[in-house]
Amino acid sequence: MSSTDQEKLEKFLKRREKIFARMQSLFDSSALDLKIKENLAAFLVRYDRIESHYADFDAVQEEIFLICQKLSDSTTQKSSVAQGIAFEDLYYKVKACAMINNLKTSQEKLAEMASTSTAATPSVSTPPVASPRLPKLEIPVFHGDLHEWPNFFGLFDSTIDKNKSLSNTEKFQYLKTFLGGPALSLIESLPLSGANYTIAYKTVVERYQNKRNLGAFYLNKLFSFRPLSSDSLENLRKHYDCFNTNFSAYGAIGLREPADYFAMHLALRALDTNTRQRFEAEFSLNEVPTFQQLMLFVQKQCHIREISQDTEQMPQISHHRKPAASSHPHPNSMRPTRNNLVSTTQQNFPSVSCPLCKEGHRLFQCSAFHAMEPTKRYETVKLHKKCFNCLGNHVMSECRSVSRCSKCQSSSHHTLLHFTKPPAPQPPSVPPGPSPATTLTCHTGEKSTVLLATAQARIQDACGHFQPIRLLIDPGSQISCISASVVQKLGLKCSSSRTNISGIGNEHTFQSRGNVLCRLTPAQVSSLEVTTEAVILSKISSDLPSVSLPSSVREQYSSICLADTDFHKSGKIDFLLGADLYPHILITKGPTIIQGEPVAINTIFGWVLMGKVPVSDFCETKNSLFVRTVDSEPPLDTLIKRFWEVEEVSSQKFENPENVKCEQYYQDTTVREPDGRYNVCLPFKEQQPAVGSTRDIALKRFLSLESRLHKQPQLFHEYKKFMDEYLELGHLSVASHPSPYLVPHHCVIKES
């Protein structure tokens, strides 16, 4: 393959030398005295073929470049570039000589004769001026980047749109050719016709030739430039290029008042997103607002906020007044000051309606709302999406009220949403001990059980994807734990450190199986994240809850977002969230706890339920969770026992069950062929191991390989030939069902 390309290259190089020699001979003829007839005749004969020489040289150069690219011959490619520059220099010098002497080729003379013969009336012709051959004008493809728009628009508008020799259909075809990406998608659905060209071109120009968008684009480039860290030449050059280029482009847009727009854009950037959207809604697409219009708008928004806040904090108006009297007041039947305020409010704002009873008052004025328990009030506010602080029609993060709860002086909830906490019983005094604090959670009583807090979350696996798990929240545990089966399923990398773990009464001590770094996120919100180093245990606990819960518990908290929607169903626990993470998952803003049986606590995972729960069927099973690390050394008798176990030679032979199975499989299946060779079967595990999902990574590598093959046609041909051979031999087959685990295929080239 390489030898054939080398032969072609040598052939084209020889052909290029011949064409160059002809152009050199033509140039030498032009240097002679053309006033002599013999010299002029010799020049004109050669000059007639100058255009064909130029076209042949271009074709040969293109073939040489393609072969050099295949052979990676950079030396020949560089010399070809120099040859092309020298050839064009000879070409333009010859054309200039012909223009000075007012000479034409035979084709140019024939064209001139044809144009004069078809003229309607004779006219005095002026001596034609031969134009030099300029490089081909190329219009760059526009993909929707505003930085490239002025250059594209100037070239296309002057060379294509205003070219009267082109039809609208041809212009439309050129327009589609020179557009790409989002810009092409604007007109891609329009059929290719002359009537649609005007519509298509107008659509593109209206989208990108927008002075407002262009001005904002260039100013944002200036505002986003980072200050220089040093006065190096490279940094100063970046500073000059950014500000000089973008500010010059900003001045060339053609804004009526560039300084006014600069101040308006700077002030508009400082506003929040909602206010900016309301401001933009008041202007048309091509209208450029002024700085004064922005200031008037902001002043109007301030006035609206003041009126709205005053209206929400107004005292309750008597309901004995009829609505008709409020809409059309008699001038002699009301006091001037009070009724003027009410009349103004009704003209500027819509009528108020209670979301609970549909009467003409606000929620905090509703008698039915006052009669509810605080828990029901909270559910009502959440159901109707009201603010927890002022009960207004907005979210709590946008609340501007400075009012506080009159009972606890908290700014996170309204007085009507204050929960009265029962006094906590004082525990008996316990003398301090040397071991860390412990926690015991169990159920007592004959007709009740204690529900432990569970939540549904997601944990990151070895491939970076998040998998669902069910965790148990235990603030009495000094550490967070994860089951070994989950670690194996996720494919997480474990450390070999061992931790001594003690349970209740410090009677049972055992070692962990290592540590692993875990990243947890709530099942509903992926933006929140907690990270900890969890201890690996064989099993966290038994399935929770251990008893069936009554339906009244589920109905009691059906209106709030629970962290574990299946809290009433007995299920496996994958993760134990201990005191190292417990303070970081609590939500302190807004209502944090709902009293009841069980109690609801607000966390980043949602509301978790824990505490005493009445049950109909009494169960003797008691679940207690207590985990703490033991820093002290093992007892002396344990150390002596381990010493003798290490020193004593064991008479019992411990074998791996898998090794025993492999050896037995070898004995049962190995046979000797008649020719003396052994036929050995390979053992395979019947249960497919959990290796996780690599589909996304395999897809990215496949697309990368596909892009590489498109750039290297020869490699693509060889690779396709190899894969076709595998198909014919039966080494490849279509999978019966998609698998989450894929092994990417690579093409390996052996240069020798």
N, C-alpha and C positions, 0 to 999 in steps of 0.2 A: 504493500500500500504506500509506504514512504518513498520507495524507488520510483513508482509511477508518478507521484506528485512532484518529485525532484526533476524528472524528465520534462514534465509539463512546464515547470518553472523555468528551466533552461531554454525551452522553446519560446516562451513568451518574452524572456529577456532579450533573446536575439531579435525577435520581431520588433521590440521597442527600440533597439539600437538602429534598425533600419529606418523606422519612422523619424527618430530624432535626427539621423543623418540627412534625411530629406528636408526637414525643417531648417537645419543648419545651412544646407545648400541654398534654400530659398532666402534665408537671411543674408547670406553672402551676396546673392544677386541684388538684393535691395540696397547693399552698400555701394554698388557701382554707380557710375554716372548714368542716370536714366534718360538723359537728354539725347544720348546716342541711341539710334533706332535698334541696333543689334542687342544692346544691353536691355532696353525696354521690352523687346520681344521675348528675350529669354526669361525676364522676370515675370511677364504676364502669363506665360505658359505654365510656370511653376505656381504662380499665385492663384490660378483657377482651382487648384487642389488643396488649398490651405485649410478649408473647413473639413474636408475628408481626413486630412492628416490629424487634425485636432480630435475628431470623433474617434478615429482608430486608436490614437494614443490613450484617450480616456478609457476605452474598452479594455486595452491591454493592461493598463494600470490597475483596473478593478480586478482582473483575473489574478494578477501578481499579488495583490493584497490578500485575496482570499486564500491562495496557496500558502503564503507566508504565515497567515493566521493558523492554518492547519499544522504547519511544520514548526510553529513557534520560532520562526526565523526573524528575529528582531533586526539583525544587521542588514539583511536584504531589504526589509521594510523601510528602514531609515534611509538607505541609499535611494530607494524608489521615490520617497518624498522629495529628496533633493533633486532627482531627475525631473520630477513633475514641475517643480518650481522653475528650473532652468528652461524646460520646454515652453511653459507659459510665458516666460520672459521673452523668448525668441518670437513667439506667436504675436504678442502685443507690439513688439518693435516693428515687425513686418506690417501689421495692420496700421500702425501709426505712419509708417512710410507711405503706404498706399493712400491714406487719408490726406497727407500733405501734398502728394502729387495728384490728388483727385482721380485715383484709379479705381476701377471696378472689376469684379470677376465677370465671367460670361453669364453666370446665373443672374447676377444683379442687373446686367444690361438687358437680359431677356425680360425680367420682371418689370423693369422701367419701360421697356417698349410695349409690354402688354397693358400697362396702366395708362400710357398715353394714347394707345389705339382705342380704348374703350371710353375715353373722355368725350363728353357731349360737345364741348366747344374747345377750340385751341386756346391755350394759355401759355404765357411766358414762364418757362420753368427756370427755377433757380438752381444753381449747381448743388447737387446733393452732398451732404456731409456724412462720411462714413463714421458710424458710432463704434466705439471700442467694445470689445466683448467683455462684459462684466461677469463676475461670479454669479452663479445661480442664486436667486433670492429665495430663501427658505423661511416659511412662517412656522414658528414653534407651536407644538401642540399645547393647547390650554386645557388644564385639568381642574380648574376652579380655584387656583391659588391667586388671591388678590395681588400678590407681589408681581405676578407675571402678566396681569391683565392689561396694564397700559401699553406694554410692548406688543402684545398680541393684537389688541384693538387697533393700534395705529397702523400696523402692517396689513391686517386683514381689511380694514376699512378703506385704505388707499389702493391696495392691489387687487382686491376681489370685489368688494361691495360697490365701489365707484367705477369699476371697469365696465364700460358700456359694451364692450365686445363680447362679454359673457352673458348667457341667458340666466334667468333666475333659477332654472333647474341645475345648471352647472354651478352657480354660486351656492346653492343648497348642498350639493355634493361636496364642494370644497369646505363648507362650514362643518359638515359632519366629519370630514376627514381630519380637520384641524382641532376638533374638540375631543375630550376624553373625560372619564370619571364623572363627577357630579355635574359638570357643565354639559356633557353629552346627554345625560339622563333627562335634562330639561326638554330636549327636542327629539329624543329618540323615538317617541311614539308617533310623531308626525310623518305622514307618507311623503316620499320624495317627489315633490312636484313644484312647479314654478310659483303657484299660488301660495304655497305654504312657506316659501322662503322668507317673505316679509314678516310673517308671524313668528317664525323661528328666530330670525335675527333680532327682531324687536324684543322677544322674550329674553334672549341672552344678554342683550345690552341693558335692559331694564334691571336685570338681576345683578350684574357686575359693574355697570357704569353708573353706580350710585355714589354721588359725592359724599353722602353721609357715611356710608360704609367704608369708602376709601380713606376718608379723613380719620375715622376711628381706627382703621387698620394701621396707618402710619404713626399716629400718635401713640397707640399701644406699643408699637415697636420701641418708641423712645422711652416710654414710662417703664417698660420691662427690662431695660438695659441695666445690668448690675454695675455698681461702682467698681472702679479699678482697684485691684489689690496692690499694684506696683506700677512704676512709670516706665516699664519696658517698652521697646519698640513695637512688639506684637500687640500689647494692650492698647497703646496709644493709636495704633493703626485701626484696631477694632472700634475704638471710640469714634475716631474720625469717620470711618466708613458708615457706621450705624447712624450717627446724627446728621452727617452731611447728606447721605443718600435719602434717608427717610424724610428729613425736613425739606429738602429740595422737591421731593415727590409730593409732599403735602402742599407746598406752595403752588405746584403746577396743576393741582386738581381743578382750580377755578372757583373756589368758594367766594361768596360775596364778601364776607367778613372773616378772614382766617383767624385773626386774634380773638374775635368774639366766640367763634366755634371752639378754639383752643380752651378758653376759660369755661365754656359750657360743658365740654367733654370732661375736663378735669373735675368739675363739680358733680357731674353725673356719675362718675366712677365711685365717688364717696358715698352714694346712696345705696340702700339695701336693694335686693333683687325685686321684691314686690313693688316698691315705690318706683323703680326704674320701668317696670313693665306697665304700670298705670300711666306713667308719663309718656311712654312711647305710643300708647293706645290713643292719645289725643292728637296725633299727627299722622299725615298721610305717608305713603312709602317714600316719596322723593322729597318731602318737605324737610328742610334743615331748621331745627329750632334754634332760638337765640338764647343767650345767657339770661336775659331779662325774663323770657318766657319760663325758663326753668325756675328762677327765683320766685316768680308769681305762683307757679305750681306748688312749690314747697311751702310757701306761705299759706296757700289754700289748704294743703294737707294738715298743717299745724292747726288751722282754724277748725277743720273737721274733727280732729282728735280732741280738741278742747271742748267742743260742743257735745261730742259723743260721751266723753268722760263725765261732763256735768249732768247729762241726761241720765246716765246709768246710776249716778249717785243722788238723784232727786228723791225727795220724800214721796211716799205713796199718795197718789191723787184719789180723791173720793170716787167710789164707783156709783154713787147715786146720780151723778150727772149723766145726762143722756148723750149718746154719741152725736146726734144731730145738733144739739146745742153747742158741742165742742167744735163741730165743723163750720157752723154758721152762727157765731155769737152775736147777741144783741148788744149794741154799744152801751145801753143804759142798765144792763142786768149784771155786769161783772166789774170787778175792780181792775183798773187799767194795768197795773204792773204785773200781777199774777197771770191774767188772761192773755196778755201780750206774749209772754214767754211760751205758754201752752200753744197758742195759735201759730207761732213761728216754728215750733218743733213739729207740729203736724204737717206743715207745708213742706219742710225740707227732708223729713225722714218718714219711712213707712210706718204703718200702725204696728203697735207692739202686741204680740200674742204669746201667751204662756204655753210652752211646749207640753205641759202636763195636763192642764184643764182647758186649754184653748180659749181662755178668757183674755180680756184686754189688760193684762198686767204682766210684769216680768216674773221670772222664776222665783227670785228671792222674796217676792211679795205674795206668793201663792200660799193660801192657808193649807191646802192639801200637802204641799211640800213641807211645810212646818210640822205637820202632824206625823211625818214619817220618822223612822229611826235613822240615825246617822248613816248606818250601812246602806239602807235603801236610798237615802238621799245621794250618796256617792254613786250608786248604780244608776240612778236617774240622770245625774250630771254626765256620767260617762256615756250613757246610751244616747243622749241628745248632743254629745260633743260640745259641752260647755266648758268654760274656763273654771278650774278648781279654785282659783283665787277670788275672782269677782263674779263668777257665774255669767260672764258675757259670752258673746258669739265669736270667740276666737280661742286659739290654743293657748296654753299657759305660758309658752315661751315668748309670746307676743304681748303678754299682759303688761300694761303700763300703770296699773293701780298700785298705790303705795299703802293701801289698807292692810291691816294684819288681823289675825284671829284674836278676838277679844278675850279668849280663855287661856290661850297659851302663847300669844304674841308671835305666832309663826306667820311668815309671809307665803307659805306654800299651800295654804288651804283657807277656805272661807269659814266663818264662825259656825255656820250651819252644818259644815262637814267635819266638825271637831269630834273625835272619838274619845269618850271617857273611859280611861283604862282603870280596871278594878285594882285595888291595892294588892300588891304582891305579898304573899305570906313570907314572914321572916324565917329563914332556915336556922336550925339549931347550930350553935357554934361548934366547930370541929377543930381540934388542935392541929397545927401545921405539921406536915410530915416531910420527909426528904424527897419523896417521889413527886413527879409533875402532877398537875391537876388532871382528874379523871372525870368522865361523864358516863352515866348509866341511863339509858332510855329503855323503858319497858312498859307494858300495859298491866294495869291493876284493876281490881274491881270485878264484879261478877257480870255486869252487863255493859261493859265498855272496853275499848282497846285504845292504844296510843298509835296514831298514824305518824310514821316517819316521813320527813320531807324528801320527795323525789322530784326529778326534773328530767326533761328530754333535752339533750344538747347534741352538739356535733364536735368531733375530734378529728384533727388532721392526721392523715396517714403518711406513709413514706413517700408517696407520689405527689403530695401536696394537696390532695383532695380531702374534703371533710365528710366523714362517715357518721351516721346517727348512733348515739349511745344513750343509755339510761343511767343516770347517776343518782347517788344518795348524798344528801347534804347533812353533814354531821359536824357542828361547830365544836364538839367535844373531842374530836380527833386531832392529835398534834400533827399528823401528816395526811397527805392525800394518797390514795391507793388506786391501783388499776389491776384488773384481773389479767392473768397470764394469757388466757385465750384471746382476749381483745388485742393485746400486744402482738401476738402471733398473727392475728387476722389483719392488723394494720401494717405489719411489716416494719415496726419501729425499731430503731437501733437502741439496744440496752447497754447500760454500763454494768460492770461486774461487781460493783460495791455491794456489801451485805449490811443489812440493818437489823439489829435485834429488836423485836416487837413484843410488847407485853400486853396482856388482856386484863380483865377485871381481877382484882385481888392480887395481881402480880404473881399469879401461880403458874401461868402457862406462858413460856417464852419461846419464840421461834424466830428463825431468820427469814428475811425476804429473799426473793429471787433476783434482785437487782433493782436499778432505778432507770427511769425513762423520762425524757422531756416531753410534756404534753401541752398542746395548744387547744383550748376549748372555746367555742362560740355558741351563743343561744341558737336554738333551732329556727326561730323566727327572724332574728336580726343578725346579719353576718358582720356588721361593722364593729360590734363589741367583741372583745377577746381577752381571755385570761390565760396566763402561762404558769406552769409549775412543774417541778420535778417529782413525779409520782413514784411511789414504791410498788413494785410488782408482787402481787400475792396470787396464790393458786385460786382463791375464791374470796370474794368480798363478803358476802353474806348469803343467807337463804333467800328464796323468792319473797318479795314484798309487794303488797301487804300480805300477811299470813292468814287473814280472815276476809271474808266477803263483807263489803261495806253496804249499808242501806242506800237506796236510791235517793233518799232525802238529802244526803250529803252532796251528791252530784248536782241535784237541782238547786241547792243553796248557793252554789258558786258557779252556776252555769252562765252568768252574765259577765264574768271577768275572764281575762286571758290567763289561763292556767299554764304553769311551767310543764306539767305532766297531765295531759288530757286523759291518760289511762291510769291515773293514780289509784283508782278503785280496783284495777285488775292486777292480780298477782303476776309478777314478772321478774326476770333476771336483772341483777344489778351489775353494771359493767365498771362503774367508777365510784369511788368514795371521795367526796369533796370535803376536806377538813378545814381546820381553823386557819390554815395558811392562806386560803382563798376566800373564806366566808366573809370577811369584812369588805372585800372588793366586789362582791356580787350584790350587795344590798343597795337599794335605791332609796336615797334620803330625801329626794325632792317629791313633793306631793304626798298623798296618803301612803303610808308605809306598812300599816298593819290593819287588819280587819278582825275584830274580836268575834269569837263564836266557838263552836265545837265542830270541826277543828278551827284553828286560827290560820288566817291567810297572811303571808308576809310577801312583800313586793321585792323581787330581785330582777336582775338583768335577764334571767331565763323566763320570767313571768311570775305569777303569784304561785308560791309553793304553800302547800297545806301540811300542817303538822299539829299534833296535840291529841287530846282525848276525843274519841268518837264513839257515840253509843252504837251498840250492835245488838241484833236480835238473838244470834246464836253465840253462846259463850264458848270460847276456845282456850285451852290450857297452854297453848304455845306462847312463849314469851321471847321476844327478840331484844337482845341488848347488844349495843355496839360500843366498844371501847378500844381505842388504839392509841398506844403511846410508844415512843422509842425508849430503849433502855441503854444508857450510856455506861453503866457499870460493867465490870468484867464478870464472866460467868462464875458460878460457885466453884470452890476448890474441888469438890467431888466430881463435878462435870469435867474440869480440866484433867484430873487424873484418869478418868474414864477414857477421854479422848487420847491421852498419851498412850495408854495400853492398847487401844484400838489401832493406833498407828504403828507401834513397835511390834505388836504380835503379828506373826505371819498367819494369814487367814487360810484355813484349810478348805474353805468353801470357794468354789469358782463361780464368780458372777459374770454372766454373759449377757450381752445385749440381746433382747428378744428379736430384734430385726436381723442381727447377725446369725442367730440360730435359724431363723426362717429362711435366710438366703442360703445357708449351708444345706439345709434340708431340701430346698428347691433345686440346688445344684445336683444333689445326689439322686433326686427323683427324675430329673429331666435330661441329664447329660448322657449322651450315647456316643459310641465310636462307630464311624463309618467303615465300610469294607476296605477303603483305601488307606485306613490308618488315621484319618483325621477325626477330631472330636467335634461333635455338634453340641454347642453350649447355648442354652436359652438364658435370656436376661430377665431378672425379676423386676417387676414393676409394682408400685404401690397401687392398691385398688382404690383408695380414697384420694381424690385429687386435692393436692395442697392448696391452701388459700394464699395465692401470690399477689392479690390486689389487682388493680386496673392500670394498664399501661397504654390504653387505646389512644389517649390524647397525645402522649409523647411519640407513639409510633406514627400517628397521622402527621405530626409536624415533620418527623424525619422523612416520611414518604414524600411530602410536598417539597421538602428541601432537595431530595434526590431527583424528583421530577423536574424541578427548576434547573438543577445542574445538568441533567441530560438534554434539556432544551437548548442550553447554551453550548453543548458539545455534541454536534450531530454524529460524529464518528463514534464517540463513546455510546451514544444512544443506540446506534445501529448494532454495535457489538453486544450490548446488554440485552437488547430485544432478541437477537439471535440466540443468545445463551438461554434466555427464559423460554423461548419457543421450543428449544431442544428438550428442556425439562418437561414441558407440557406433552410433547410427543412421547417421551419415555415413561410418562405416567408418574413422575415425581411430584407433580403439583396437582391439586384438586381443589374445587370450591368447597368452603366450609359449610357444613349442614346448618349451623346456627352461629350467630355472631358471638365472639368471646371477648371478655373484658381484658384479657392478657394477650398481648401481641408482641412478637419478636421482630423488629425491623430487619429488612434485608438490605445488605450493602453490596455495592459493586467494587471489587478489589482488582486493581490493574497491576499486573506484573510487567514492568517496563522491559525486562530482558526477553 
